[in-house]
Structure formats: C-alpha cells, structure tokens
C-alpha cells in the first residue's frame, strides 16, 4: 500500500530558526529571549518549540505499518498553535 500525508510542524527548534530569532532580535534591538517570549511564544498555547527529534519520530511512525490508515491527511504538529 502507498500512503501520502503532509506533516505541518510549527516552530521547530533548528539552527535556522535560532538564526532567524537572533536576526529578529537584532533588528528590533531586543534580546533573543524576549523575541521568543513575547513575539513567538506570546500567543502560543504550549509555550514551547517542536523538537527535530519529534518530527523524525512522527514521520517514522507514518512510514510504519501502524499508520497504514493515515492517507491524504495534513497532520499538524505544532503543539496546539492551530487551536488558538
């Protein structure tokens, strides 16, 4: 069987995101922690980033026989961002 799904993660704690946070902080003249706290996580229900390992584990599950019933889905992985 072939399945096809989309995984839509929220903010994933990667080097690229950390670099973007530093650039935002510099352009706004505030520290990176304040950008995370007020700009990124201010309205975020869980107040936490998705970790890269979590994305990998979820994708591995989707590739397993245990996920054969999932197909044609856009699966949000954003720690409740879309529920706000």
Secondary structure, DSSP 8 states (H G I E B T S, - for coil): -----EEEE-SB--HHHHHHHHHHHHHHTS-HHHIIIIIISTT-SS---B-HHHHHHHHHHHTSGGGTT--S-EEEESTTGGG-
